[in-house]
Amino acid sequence: MAAKDTPTSDMIVGIIGSGLIGQSWAMLFASAGYQVKIYDVDVEQVKKALQNIEQQLLDLQEQGLLRGNLNKQEQRERITAVSTIGDCVKGAFYIQECVPERLDIKKGVWGEVDKIVNVDVIMASSSSSLLPSKISDGLKHRNRFLVSHPTNPPFYAPLVEIIPAPWTDDDVVPTTKSLLERIGQVPVVLKKEIDGFVLNRIQYSIIGEAWRLINDDIISAEDLDKVMSTGLGVRYAFMGPLETAYLNADGMKSYIERYAEMVYRIQKSFGQPLPMGGETGDKIHKELESYVCPVECLAERRQWRDKRLAALAKLKKEMDKGDSAS
């Protein structure tokens, strides 16, 4: 079932789970005009989620970063809390599950959903590493299942990984991709399943080497973070590692000729991954409390992060408009 070009109030998206990811998905779909129903087993959590959404929409409006053509109130009115999972998925053409990253919980939720959905619904999980084949195995409608893994926070980091199961129907991936593009996200499609998908495999390779460098007393945690925030991260905000290499030489073939031997030599020195925790974990935690903030102040620091991500999103939007006009 293809998503229509002009969403109407009768086009329903069901969101299961009202944590930060569920809230972001609700806002994204509402911004494009979809009617969103959000459900959580914790009724109080849903109430808090709606309050958070209200505040976030207000902040986005003040920053000029609201998605779509609807104002704050119109977007908020498209998000409704429901009290049962049946009400959440009733009439929905697309369901986005955002429950904790545990296979038993996800399988339990989808087992309930599977009994009551239509045959043409698209069932998507926000899983960050669990394979879609493991989550959907045994479902009657497993052919309508895939993973749509967002980047956190989804509203400011628009990448979404789409991962089908081996048995996912051919129409599900392109329809989901089109839908995600319509709400302003940037979907990428994995050709087949792999543990951790792509984003987290790259992210964890960075964390793994960072852990080793601190464990071996090569660099402090604070300076390690600066390597990313003022070095690699600055470039990667606008281009990926392959384009970076492409531009840093006279094309990729030139980069290979110049640097392949050095890159391979250094890669061989990485060794086996180190388990996270222990004295190194304690050391890193203590440093982070010193140069970032104490744990009890994380909410304020997340607001600091989101303001900068919003400013970056605004800059990229303006740059893209400039590129289109030139």
C-alpha positions as CSV (number, residue, x, y, z in Angstrom):
1,M,0.0,0.0,0.0
2,A,1.7,3.2,-1.1
3,A,1.5,6.3,1.0
4,K,-0.5,9.0,-0.8
5,D,1.1,12.3,-1.9
6,T,-1.2,14.4,0.2
7,P,-1.8,13.1,3.7
8,T,-5.4,13.5,5.0
9,S,-6.8,13.2,8.5
10,D,-8.1,9.7,7.8
11,M,-4.5,8.4,7.2
12,I,-3.4,7.0,10.5
13,V,0.0,6.2,11.8
14,G,0.2,4.1,15.0
15,I,3.2,4.7,17.4
16,I,3.7,2.0,20.1
17,G,5.9,3.4,22.9
18,S,6.0,7.0,24.0
19,G,9.6,7.5,25.1
20,L,11.9,10.0,23.4
21,I,12.0,8.0,20.1
22,G,8.3,7.5,20.1
23,Q,7.7,11.2,20.7
24,S,10.0,12.2,17.9
25,W,8.3,9.8,15.4
26,A,4.9,11.2,16.5
27,M,6.1,14.8,15.8
28,L,7.6,13.9,12.5
29,F,4.5,12.1,11.1
30,A,2.2,14.9,12.5
31,S,4.3,17.5,10.8
32,A,3.5,15.9,7.4
33,G,-0.3,15.9,8.2
34,Y,-0.8,12.3,9.3
35,Q,-3.1,11.5,12.1
36,V,-1.0,9.9,14.8
37,K,-2.1,7.6,17.6
38,I,0.4,7.0,20.4
39,Y,0.2,4.2,22.9
40,D,2.2,3.1,25.9
41,V,1.6,0.5,28.6
42,D,2.5,3.2,31.1
43,V,-0.4,5.7,31.1
44,E,1.5,8.3,33.0
45,Q,4.4,8.1,30.5
46,V,2.0,9.0,27.7
47,K,0.8,12.1,29.6
48,K,4.4,13.2,30.0
49,A,5.1,12.4,26.4
50,L,2.3,14.7,25.2
51,Q,3.5,17.5,27.5
52,N,7.1,17.1,26.1
53,I,5.8,17.1,22.5
54,E,3.9,20.4,23.2
55,Q,7.0,22.0,24.6
56,Q,9.2,20.7,21.8
57,L,6.8,22.0,19.1
58,L,6.8,25.4,20.8
59,D,10.6,25.5,20.9
60,L,10.8,24.4,17.2
61,Q,8.3,27.1,16.2
62,E,10.3,29.8,18.0
63,Q,13.5,28.6,16.3
64,G,11.8,28.5,12.9
65,L,12.5,24.8,12.6
66,L,9.0,23.3,12.5
67,R,8.7,20.7,9.8
68,G,6.0,20.9,7.1
69,N,3.4,23.5,6.4
70,L,1.3,23.2,9.6
71,N,1.6,25.4,12.6
72,K,2.4,24.2,16.1
73,Q,-1.2,23.8,17.2
74,E,-2.2,22.0,14.0
75,Q,0.6,19.5,14.4
76,R,-0.2,19.0,18.1
77,E,-3.9,18.3,17.3
78,R,-2.9,15.5,15.0
79,I,-1.3,13.5,17.9
80,T,-3.8,11.6,20.1
81,A,-3.0,9.3,23.1
82,V,-4.9,6.0,23.1
83,S,-5.4,3.5,26.0
84,T,-5.1,0.2,24.2
85,I,-2.8,-1.3,21.6
86,G,-5.9,-2.2,19.6
87,D,-7.0,1.4,19.4
88,C,-3.4,2.4,18.4
89,V,-3.2,0.2,15.3
90,K,-6.9,0.3,14.3
91,G,-7.1,1.7,10.8
92,A,-3.3,2.5,10.6
93,F,-1.5,2.0,7.3
94,Y,1.9,2.2,9.1
95,I,2.9,1.2,12.6
96,Q,6.1,2.3,14.2
97,E,7.1,0.4,17.4
98,C,9.5,2.1,19.9
99,V,9.6,-0.2,22.9
100,P,12.8,-1.1,24.8
101,E,15.6,-2.9,22.9
102,R,14.8,-6.4,24.1
103,L,13.8,-9.2,21.8
104,D,11.2,-10.7,24.2
105,I,9.4,-7.3,24.6
106,K,9.4,-6.6,20.9
107,K,8.2,-10.1,20.0
108,G,5.5,-9.8,22.6
109,V,4.2,-6.4,21.3
110,W,4.2,-7.6,17.7
111,G,2.5,-10.8,18.7
112,E,-0.4,-8.8,19.9
113,V,-0.4,-6.5,16.9
114,D,-0.2,-9.4,14.5
115,K,-3.6,-10.7,15.6
116,I,-5.5,-7.4,14.8
117,V,-3.8,-5.7,11.8
118,N,-4.9,-5.6,8.2
119,V,-3.0,-7.7,5.6
120,D,-1.5,-4.6,3.8
121,V,-0.3,-2.6,6.9
122,I,3.4,-1.9,7.2
123,M,4.9,-2.9,10.5
124,A,8.1,-1.2,11.4
125,S,10.4,-1.5,14.5
126,S,12.7,1.2,15.7
127,S,15.2,-1.5,16.8
128,S,18.8,-0.3,16.8
129,S,20.4,-3.7,16.4
130,L,17.9,-6.6,16.6
131,L,17.5,-8.3,13.2
132,P,14.0,-8.0,11.7
133,S,14.0,-11.7,11.0
134,K,14.4,-12.4,14.7
135,I,11.7,-10.0,15.7
136,S,9.1,-11.0,13.1
137,D,9.8,-14.8,13.0
138,G,6.5,-16.6,13.7
139,L,4.2,-13.7,12.8
140,K,1.3,-14.3,10.5
141,H,2.0,-10.9,8.8
142,R,5.8,-11.2,8.9
143,N,5.9,-10.4,5.1
144,R,4.8,-6.8,6.1
145,F,7.6,-6.3,8.6
146,L,10.9,-4.4,8.5
147,V,13.1,-2.3,10.8
148,S,13.1,1.5,10.4
149,H,16.0,2.5,12.7
150,P,16.2,6.2,13.4
151,T,19.2,8.2,14.5
152,N,18.9,9.7,17.9
153,P,17.5,12.4,18.2
154,P,15.4,11.7,15.1
155,F,14.0,15.3,14.7
156,Y,17.5,16.8,14.3
157,A,19.4,13.8,12.8
158,P,17.2,12.7,9.9
159,L,19.0,9.4,8.9
160,V,16.8,6.3,9.1
161,E,18.1,2.8,8.3
162,I,15.6,0.6,6.5
163,I,16.3,-3.1,7.0
164,P,14.0,-5.7,5.5
165,A,13.7,-9.3,6.7
166,P,14.4,-12.0,4.1
167,W,10.6,-12.5,3.7
168,T,9.6,-8.8,3.5
169,D,7.3,-8.1,0.6
170,D,8.9,-6.2,-2.3
171,D,6.6,-3.2,-2.0
172,V,7.2,-2.6,1.7
173,V,10.7,-1.1,1.4
174,P,10.0,1.4,-1.4
175,T,6.8,2.4,0.2
176,T,8.5,3.0,3.6
177,K,11.3,4.9,1.9
178,S,8.9,7.2,0.2
179,L,6.9,7.7,3.4
180,L,10.1,8.6,5.4
181,E,11.2,11.0,2.7
182,R,7.8,12.7,2.8
183,I,8.1,13.4,6.5
184,G,11.6,14.9,5.9
185,Q,13.8,12.0,6.9
186,V,16.8,10.6,4.9
187,P,16.3,6.9,4.6
188,V,19.0,4.5,3.5
189,V,18.3,0.9,2.5
190,L,20.4,-2.1,3.7
191,K,20.5,-4.8,1.1
192,K,20.5,-7.5,3.7
193,E,20.5,-8.0,7.5
194,I,23.6,-7.6,9.6
195,D,24.0,-7.4,13.4
196,G,24.0,-3.8,14.5
197,F,23.1,-2.6,11.0
198,V,25.4,0.1,9.5
199,L,25.2,3.2,11.7
200,N,25.9,1.3,15.0
201,R,28.7,-0.8,13.4
202,I,30.5,2.4,12.4
203,Q,29.6,4.1,15.7
204,Y,30.8,1.1,17.8
205,S,34.1,0.9,15.8
206,I,34.8,4.5,16.8
207,I,33.9,3.9,20.4
208,G,36.0,0.7,20.4
209,E,39.1,2.5,19.2
210,A,38.4,5.4,21.5
211,W,38.2,3.0,24.4
212,R,41.5,1.4,23.5
213,L,43.3,4.7,23.2
214,I,42.1,5.8,26.7
215,N,42.8,2.4,28.1
216,D,46.3,2.5,26.8
217,D,46.8,6.0,28.3
218,I,47.4,7.6,24.9
219,I,44.9,10.4,25.3
220,S,42.4,11.7,27.8
221,A,38.6,11.3,27.4
222,E,38.2,15.0,27.0
223,D,40.8,15.3,24.3
224,L,39.4,12.2,22.5
225,D,36.0,13.9,22.3
226,K,37.7,17.0,20.9
227,V,39.2,14.9,18.1
228,M,35.6,14.2,17.0
229,S,33.8,17.5,17.9
230,T,36.4,19.8,16.4
231,G,38.1,17.5,13.8
232,L,36.4,14.6,12.2
233,G,32.9,15.5,13.3
234,V,33.1,18.9,11.6
235,R,33.8,17.3,8.2
236,Y,31.3,14.5,8.8
237,A,28.5,16.9,9.5
238,F,28.3,17.6,5.7
239,M,30.0,14.6,4.1
240,G,30.8,11.0,4.8
241,P,34.3,9.3,5.2
242,L,34.3,8.1,1.6
243,E,33.6,11.6,0.1
244,T,36.1,13.0,2.6
245,A,38.8,10.7,1.2
246,Y,37.7,11.4,-2.4
247,L,38.1,15.2,-1.8
248,N,41.4,14.8,0.1
249,A,43.1,13.4,-2.9
250,D,42.6,13.5,-6.7
251,G,39.7,11.1,-6.4
252,M,39.4,7.7,-4.8
253,K,42.0,6.0,-6.9
254,S,44.5,8.7,-6.0
255,Y,43.6,8.3,-2.3
256,I,44.2,4.5,-2.6
257,E,47.6,5.0,-4.3
258,R,48.7,7.5,-1.6
259,Y,47.3,6.2,1.6
260,A,46.1,2.5,1.2
261,E,49.3,1.0,2.7
262,M,49.3,3.4,5.7
263,V,45.6,2.9,6.3
264,Y,46.1,-0.9,6.3
265,R,49.1,-0.8,8.5
266,I,47.3,1.2,11.2
267,Q,44.1,-0.9,10.9
268,K,46.1,-4.0,11.6
269,S,47.3,-2.5,14.9
270,F,43.8,-2.1,16.3
271,G,43.7,-5.6,17.7
272,Q,40.7,-7.4,19.4
273,P,38.0,-5.2,20.9
274,L,38.1,-4.5,24.6
275,P,35.1,-5.2,26.8
276,M,33.6,-1.9,28.1
277,G,33.7,-1.4,31.8
278,G,36.3,-2.0,34.5
279,E,38.8,0.7,35.5
280,T,38.7,2.3,32.1
281,G,35.0,2.7,32.3
282,D,35.2,4.2,35.7
283,K,38.0,6.6,34.5
284,I,36.0,7.7,31.5
285,H,32.8,8.2,33.6
286,K,34.7,10.4,36.1
287,E,36.2,12.5,33.3
288,L,32.8,13.0,31.6
289,E,31.3,14.1,34.9
290,S,34.1,16.7,35.1
291,Y,34.2,18.1,31.5
292,V,30.6,17.5,30.4
293,C,28.3,17.6,33.5
294,P,27.3,15.5,36.5
295,V,24.7,12.8,35.8
296,E,21.9,14.7,37.5
297,C,22.3,17.6,35.0
298,L,22.0,15.4,31.8
299,A,18.6,16.9,31.0
300,E,20.1,20.4,30.7
301,R,23.0,19.0,28.7
302,R,20.6,17.3,26.2
303,Q,18.9,20.6,25.7
304,W,22.3,22.1,25.0
305,R,22.9,19.4,22.5
306,D,19.5,19.8,20.8
307,K,20.0,23.5,20.4
308,R,23.2,22.9,18.5
309,L,21.8,20.2,16.4
310,A,18.9,22.5,15.6
311,A,21.3,25.2,14.6
312,L,23.2,22.8,12.4
313,A,20.0,21.6,10.8
314,K,19.0,25.2,10.1
315,L,22.4,25.9,8.5
316,K,22.3,22.8,6.4
317,K,18.8,23.7,5.2
318,E,20.0,27.2,4.2
319,M,23.0,25.8,2.5
320,D,20.9,23.3,0.5
321,K,18.6,26.2,-0.6
322,G,21.6,28.1,-1.7
323,D,23.0,25.1,-3.6
324,S,19.6,24.7,-5.4
325,A,19.4,28.3,-6.3
326,S,22.9,28.5,-7.8
